[in-house]
Each structure stands twice: as C-alpha cells, then as structure tokens.
C-alpha cells in the first residue's frame, strides 16, 4: 500500500511539472511588475526550483486578481474594488467604521466556491462587516500547482496594494483587519502581512503543504505576519495531504489529529482509477475532502454558538476554543475531536 501511494504521489508530482514545458531549463532569476516590485527565485524563494525548471510569478495581468466587497446592505450583490483607482476606492461602499474580513481562496478554486460563499454569508448574517472576497482563479491553475504556488506572491502584493489604498483613502484600520485564507490563500495572507505591518489577525485554513512544509518563514505563513495568527490543520497526511502539518501560527489547532477527517474517503485504488480515466472533478472531491473541511469547521464557528473545545498537547487540562472566537492570548498546539458531519462541534 505504501508503495502504491508513493507511485501515485510521484505521478501527480511529475504531471504537474511537465504540464507546462515552456521555459524548461530556462534560467529565470527575476520578474518585475509595475506597482508591486520584483520577484526573484533566490533563496529562500527557491522552493519551487524543481529539476531545473524555475517557477516565478506570472504578471498581475495574467493572474487577474479581483476584489469584491460585500456588506449587510449588499449580501449577495458585490461591488468590485480596484487597487490602483483611488477615486473609485474613495467613492466605494467600504465603511472603515466596520470590522473588515478578507477571504482568499486556494489552489484550483475561485471566490465563488460554495464553501467560501457560505463563510461570507455566515459573517454577514451575524456581523455588520466589510467582507472582501479575493478572486485569483486565472492564476490558481487547476493543473499546474507549482505555477499557482509561485503566483501567490503576486496576489499577496496586489492585495496589499488594495488594503493600502483603503487605508489611505477610506481610513482602514489595519488592527481591525482579519485575513482568512485557505490552502495557498493562507500563504497569500502571509505575504500581505509581510508588506503591511500591523494587521490584526490572520486565520490560516489548512495552509498548503506541498513545497511549503520545510521552507523558511518568508516563504510561508508565520506568526510575524499579523498581531495574531491562528491556524486550523485538517489534511497534513504524508501521502496525498494538501495541508501543512508543522505549526505556523501563534496557536495551531489539529482537529482529529490534523491529518485525515472523518467521513472523507481514502480509497487509494479508486483514486488511481479516477486519475487514469481523467475524472478530475470527482478525484478532487475525494482527495481534497479533508483539506476543505477546515473551511466548514471555521464557518460553523462563525455561525454557531457551540464551542470547538480544544486541549493542549502537553497539558490536557489546558483548553481553549478553536475558530472565530479563539482566545488571542493562547499559544501552542491544541487538539480536538469533531463529528463526521455538520454540526461538527461537540461542545
């Protein structure tokens, strides 16, 4: 079984490398873009230099990051925000008196993913917030993970540009800003925090693991990126795990040990059959189930009064709450058990 897993992992790894042959063995060093500066593949950002193939971020024009504002007055109808149009920013419906939540999707996703849409609605059902959905789907390629991972740096830079514009034109208080990122989106939050000091909170929902697990802190989400960083790990498996397993926040939560979530399928041979027959939508649903569970858990913590009670690894009597209402003074790693379906919280 272990050998089968290794073979399939290698197949997936090789396929994502060879899917884009353009520039093979090309010695890329740096790319520079207007407004956001330059991006190189020098250390520590050499984590995506694989077998001579170097991955640097595509241009903002190719990635096409877009930003959509929702409020309680416009729960289902968005208003697009433009980072480099200060006049449009000034006349937008953004209200700096409100708390601001920015939600960023991950690999092979969009801001219209039903789970993220439900998270947005959960916030606005309970709170009079500004909720900004970041969509970078043209750059979150559904096949080439390595290029999507490289593109996160540009998305982080452009997102930081939008928040700077909101700060300058609309008096956005960075201390009242909460970034929520799933998968690669969690690392995008980290890049935003590296450019904009003083962000109040970042929540990482199963931050992407492949090619980030053993990197230096500038490459991935880490506690220095915001005043408070909390992380929920749900898919840190050695094989087919999409999430990072190491602690990367001030407080890290590991529901069901953080590796595999109950009721998620683990049929290896079924996964191989779907891969060979190119049933990618069904394949994604199978192998990403645990990875996506982090969004569902956090959304439930926003909507429900039930407390996700989690206890410290080294001291079982030291417990806290996972999710939106986490105690910001806690530090360390905490574990908990959830139900296999909604409602996930056991109280």
C-alpha positions as CSV (number, residue, x, y, z in Angstrom):
1,X,0.0,0.0,0.0
2,X,2.8,2.4,0.9
3,X,4.5,1.7,-2.4
4,X,1.2,2.4,-4.3
5,X,0.9,5.7,-2.5
6,X,4.4,6.7,-3.4
7,X,3.9,5.8,-7.0
8,X,0.7,7.8,-7.3
9,X,2.3,10.8,-5.5
10,X,5.2,10.6,-7.9
11,X,2.8,10.5,-10.9
12,X,0.9,13.6,-9.6
13,X,4.2,15.4,-8.9
14,X,5.7,14.6,-12.4
15,X,2.4,15.6,-14.2
16,X,2.3,19.0,-12.5
17,X,5.9,19.6,-13.6
18,X,5.5,18.5,-17.2
19,X,2.2,20.2,-17.7
20,X,4.0,23.4,-18.7
21,X,7.1,22.7,-20.8
22,X,7.6,26.4,-21.7
23,X,10.9,27.6,-20.4
24,X,12.3,24.2,-19.4
25,X,15.9,24.6,-18.2
26,X,15.5,28.4,-18.7
27,X,17.5,30.3,-16.1
28,X,14.8,32.6,-14.7
29,X,16.1,34.9,-12.0
30,X,13.7,37.8,-11.5
31,X,10.5,39.3,-12.8
32,X,9.4,42.9,-12.1
33,X,5.9,44.4,-12.3
34,X,4.5,47.9,-12.1
35,X,3.2,48.9,-8.6
36,X,4.3,45.7,-6.8
37,X,8.1,45.4,-7.5
38,X,10.3,42.5,-8.3
39,X,10.2,38.7,-7.5
40,X,13.3,36.5,-7.7
41,X,14.0,32.8,-7.3
42,X,16.9,33.4,-5.0
43,X,16.9,31.8,-1.5
44,X,14.6,31.4,0.3
45,X,12.3,31.6,-2.7
46,X,13.9,28.7,-4.4
47,X,11.4,26.2,-3.0
48,X,9.8,25.9,-6.5
49,X,13.0,25.3,-8.5
50,X,12.3,21.7,-9.5
51,X,14.6,19.6,-11.7
52,X,15.9,22.7,-13.4
53,X,12.5,24.2,-14.0
54,X,12.1,27.5,-12.3
55,X,8.8,28.9,-11.3
56,X,8.4,32.7,-10.9
57,X,5.1,34.5,-10.6
58,X,3.1,35.4,-13.6
59,X,2.1,39.0,-14.2
60,X,-0.9,40.6,-12.5
61,X,-2.4,40.9,-16.0
62,X,-2.3,37.2,-16.4
63,X,-3.3,36.2,-12.8
64,X,-6.1,38.8,-12.8
65,X,-6.7,39.2,-9.1
66,X,-10.1,40.8,-8.4
67,X,-11.7,42.1,-5.3
68,X,-15.4,42.1,-4.4
69,X,-16.9,43.9,-1.5
70,X,-20.0,42.6,0.3
71,X,-21.8,44.2,3.3
72,X,-25.1,43.6,5.1
73,X,-26.6,46.1,2.7
74,X,-25.4,44.1,-0.2
75,X,-25.1,40.5,1.0
76,X,-25.4,38.9,-2.4
77,X,-24.5,41.7,-4.8
78,X,-20.9,42.6,-4.9
79,X,-19.1,45.9,-5.6
80,X,-15.8,45.5,-7.3
81,X,-12.8,47.3,-5.7
82,X,-9.8,48.4,-7.9
83,X,-6.5,48.6,-6.1
84,X,-5.0,51.4,-8.2
85,X,-8.0,53.6,-8.7
86,X,-8.1,55.9,-5.7
87,X,-11.1,57.8,-6.9
88,X,-13.2,54.7,-7.2
89,X,-11.9,53.5,-3.8
90,X,-12.9,56.8,-2.3
91,X,-16.5,56.6,-3.6
92,X,-16.9,52.9,-2.8
93,X,-19.3,51.5,-0.2
94,X,-16.4,50.5,2.1
95,X,-17.0,51.8,5.6
96,X,-13.9,51.9,7.8
97,X,-16.1,52.0,11.0
98,X,-16.8,48.4,10.4
99,X,-14.5,45.4,11.0
100,X,-13.1,44.2,7.7
101,X,-12.7,40.5,6.7
102,X,-10.8,39.5,3.6
103,X,-11.3,35.9,2.3
104,X,-8.8,34.4,-0.1
105,X,-9.3,31.0,-1.9
106,X,-6.6,28.5,-2.7
107,X,-5.4,26.2,-5.4
108,X,-7.8,25.2,-8.1
109,X,-10.6,27.3,-6.7
110,X,-12.5,30.6,-7.1
111,X,-14.1,33.1,-4.8
112,X,-17.4,31.6,-5.8
113,X,-16.7,28.2,-4.2
114,X,-19.8,27.4,-2.3
115,X,-17.9,26.8,0.9
116,X,-16.3,30.3,0.8
117,X,-19.6,31.8,-0.2
118,X,-21.2,30.2,2.8
119,X,-18.4,31.6,5.0
120,X,-19.0,35.1,3.6
121,X,-22.8,34.8,4.3
122,X,-22.1,33.5,7.8
123,X,-20.1,36.6,8.7
124,X,-22.7,39.0,7.3
125,X,-25.7,37.1,8.9
126,X,-24.2,37.9,12.3
127,X,-22.0,41.0,11.9
128,X,-22.1,44.4,10.2
129,X,-18.7,43.9,8.5
130,X,-17.0,44.7,5.3
131,X,-16.3,41.4,3.6
132,X,-13.9,41.4,0.7
133,X,-13.6,38.3,-1.5
134,X,-10.3,37.9,-3.4
135,X,-10.5,36.0,-6.7
136,X,-7.3,35.0,-8.4
137,X,-8.7,31.9,-10.2
138,X,-6.9,32.6,-13.5
139,X,-3.6,32.2,-11.6
140,X,-4.8,29.3,-9.4
141,X,-4.5,26.9,-12.3
142,X,-6.3,23.6,-11.8
143,X,-3.4,21.6,-13.2
144,X,-0.1,23.3,-12.6
145,X,0.2,23.6,-8.8
146,X,3.8,24.8,-8.9
147,X,2.9,27.8,-11.1
148,X,-0.1,28.5,-8.9
149,X,2.2,28.4,-5.8
150,X,4.5,30.9,-7.4
151,X,1.6,33.2,-8.3
152,X,0.7,33.6,-4.6
153,X,3.4,36.2,-4.2
154,X,1.9,38.5,-6.8
155,X,-1.6,38.0,-5.4
156,X,-0.3,38.9,-1.9
157,X,1.4,42.1,-3.3
158,X,-1.7,43.2,-5.2
159,X,-3.9,42.5,-2.2
160,X,-1.6,44.5,0.0
161,X,-1.9,47.3,-2.6
162,X,-5.7,47.3,-2.3
163,X,-5.5,47.4,1.5
164,X,-3.0,50.3,1.4
165,X,-5.5,52.2,-0.9
166,X,-8.3,51.5,1.6
167,X,-6.1,52.7,4.4
168,X,-5.2,55.9,2.6
169,X,-8.5,56.8,1.0
170,X,-11.0,55.3,3.5
171,X,-9.1,55.2,6.8
172,X,-9.0,51.4,7.0
173,X,-7.6,50.5,10.5
174,X,-5.2,47.5,9.9
175,X,-5.7,46.5,13.6
176,X,-9.4,45.8,12.7
177,X,-8.5,43.7,9.7
178,X,-8.9,39.9,9.6
179,X,-7.5,38.0,6.7
180,X,-8.8,34.4,6.2
181,X,-7.0,32.2,3.7
182,X,-7.5,28.6,2.6
183,X,-4.7,26.4,1.2
184,X,-2.5,28.6,-0.9
185,X,-4.7,31.5,0.2
186,X,-3.3,31.2,3.7
187,X,0.3,31.9,2.4
188,X,-1.1,34.8,0.4
189,X,-2.3,36.2,3.7
190,X,1.2,35.8,5.0
191,X,2.6,37.8,2.0
192,X,0.1,40.6,2.6
193,X,1.1,40.7,6.3
194,X,4.8,40.9,5.3
195,X,4.1,44.0,3.3
196,X,1.6,45.6,5.6
197,X,2.7,45.6,9.2
198,X,0.0,45.9,12.0
199,X,-2.7,43.6,10.6
200,X,-4.8,42.5,13.5
201,X,-5.4,38.8,12.6
202,X,-4.8,36.1,10.1
203,X,-6.6,32.8,10.1
204,X,-5.0,30.1,8.0
205,X,-7.4,27.3,7.0
206,X,-5.2,24.3,6.3
207,X,-2.3,26.2,4.7
208,X,-0.9,24.5,1.6
209,X,1.8,21.9,2.5
210,X,3.5,20.8,-0.8
211,X,6.7,22.8,-1.3
212,X,5.9,25.0,1.8
213,X,6.4,22.4,4.6
214,X,10.1,22.8,5.0
215,X,10.6,26.4,3.9
216,X,11.9,29.5,5.7
217,X,9.4,31.8,7.3
218,X,9.4,34.5,4.5
219,X,8.1,31.8,2.1
220,X,5.1,30.7,4.2
221,X,2.6,31.9,6.7
222,X,4.1,32.5,10.1
223,X,3.4,34.3,13.4
224,X,5.2,37.5,12.4
225,X,2.6,38.2,9.7
226,X,0.0,39.6,12.0
227,X,-0.6,40.6,15.6
228,X,-2.4,37.2,16.0
229,X,-2.2,34.2,13.7
230,X,-4.4,31.1,14.2
231,X,-4.3,28.0,12.1
232,X,-6.6,25.0,11.6
233,X,-4.9,21.9,10.2
234,X,-7.1,19.3,8.6
235,X,-5.1,17.5,5.9
236,X,-1.5,17.1,6.9
237,X,-1.1,13.5,5.7
238,X,2.3,12.3,4.4
239,X,0.7,11.0,1.2
240,X,-1.9,13.0,-0.6
241,X,-2.0,15.5,2.2
242,X,-2.6,19.0,0.8
243,X,-2.1,20.8,4.1
244,X,1.0,21.8,6.1
245,X,1.4,19.8,9.4
246,X,4.0,21.9,11.2
247,X,2.8,24.7,13.5
248,X,2.9,28.0,11.6
249,X,0.8,30.3,13.9
250,X,0.7,31.7,17.4
251,X,-1.9,28.9,18.0
252,X,-2.4,25.8,15.8
253,X,-5.4,23.5,16.0
254,X,-5.4,19.9,14.9
255,X,-9.0,18.6,14.6
256,X,-8.9,14.8,14.5
257,X,-5.1,14.9,14.7
258,X,-5.0,17.2,11.7
259,X,-4.2,14.5,9.1
260,X,-7.5,12.9,8.0
261,X,-11.1,14.0,8.6
262,X,-13.9,11.6,9.5
263,X,-16.1,10.5,6.6
264,X,-13.6,11.6,4.0
265,X,-12.7,8.7,1.6
266,X,-9.3,7.1,1.5
267,X,-9.7,4.6,-1.3
268,X,-6.3,4.7,-2.9
269,X,-7.1,2.4,-5.9
270,X,-10.3,4.3,-6.6
271,X,-8.3,7.4,-6.7
272,X,-5.9,5.9,-9.2
273,X,-8.7,4.8,-11.4
274,X,-10.2,8.3,-11.5
275,X,-6.7,9.8,-12.2
276,X,-6.2,7.4,-15.1
277,X,-9.7,8.0,-16.5
278,X,-9.3,11.8,-16.1
279,X,-12.3,12.1,-13.8
280,X,-10.7,15.1,-12.2
281,X,-13.8,16.7,-10.6
282,X,-14.6,13.5,-8.7
283,X,-11.0,13.0,-7.9
284,X,-10.7,16.4,-6.4
285,X,-13.7,15.8,-4.3
286,X,-12.2,12.6,-2.9
287,X,-8.6,13.7,-2.2
288,X,-9.4,17.3,-1.1
289,X,-12.2,16.4,1.3
290,X,-10.0,16.7,4.4
291,X,-8.4,19.8,3.0
292,X,-11.7,21.5,2.5
293,X,-13.0,20.5,6.0
294,X,-11.1,23.4,7.5
295,X,-13.4,25.9,5.8
296,X,-16.5,24.1,7.1
297,X,-15.2,24.0,10.6
298,X,-14.4,27.7,10.7
299,X,-17.7,28.6,9.1
300,X,-19.5,26.7,11.8
301,X,-17.6,28.5,14.4
302,X,-18.8,31.8,12.9
303,X,-22.4,30.7,12.7
304,X,-22.9,28.5,15.8
305,X,-22.8,29.2,19.5
306,X,-21.2,25.8,20.1
307,X,-17.6,25.9,21.3
308,X,-15.0,23.8,19.5
309,X,-13.2,22.9,22.7
310,X,-9.5,22.0,22.1
311,X,-6.9,21.0,24.6
312,X,-3.2,21.4,24.7
313,X,-0.9,18.6,23.7
314,X,1.3,18.7,26.8
315,X,-1.4,19.7,29.3
316,X,-4.8,18.1,28.7
317,X,-6.5,20.3,31.3
318,X,-5.4,23.5,29.5
319,X,-8.2,24.0,26.9
320,X,-9.4,26.8,24.6
321,X,-11.8,27.4,21.7
322,X,-11.0,26.9,18.1
323,X,-12.5,29.2,15.4
324,X,-13.7,32.7,15.2
325,X,-13.9,33.3,19.0
326,X,-10.4,31.9,19.8
327,X,-8.7,33.4,22.9
328,X,-6.0,35.6,21.4
329,X,-3.7,35.1,24.4
330,X,-3.3,31.4,23.9
331,X,-0.2,29.9,22.4
332,X,0.9,26.5,21.3
333,X,-0.8,23.5,19.6
334,X,-4.2,22.2,20.5
335,X,-6.2,19.0,19.5
336,X,-9.8,18.2,19.4
337,X,-12.3,15.7,18.0
338,X,-15.2,16.6,15.8
339,X,-18.3,14.9,14.5
340,X,-18.1,13.4,11.0
341,X,-20.8,15.7,9.6
342,X,-22.4,19.0,10.3
343,X,-22.8,20.0,13.1
344,X,-19.2,19.2,13.6
345,X,-18.9,20.8,17.0
346,X,-19.1,18.5,20.1
347,X,-19.1,21.4,22.6
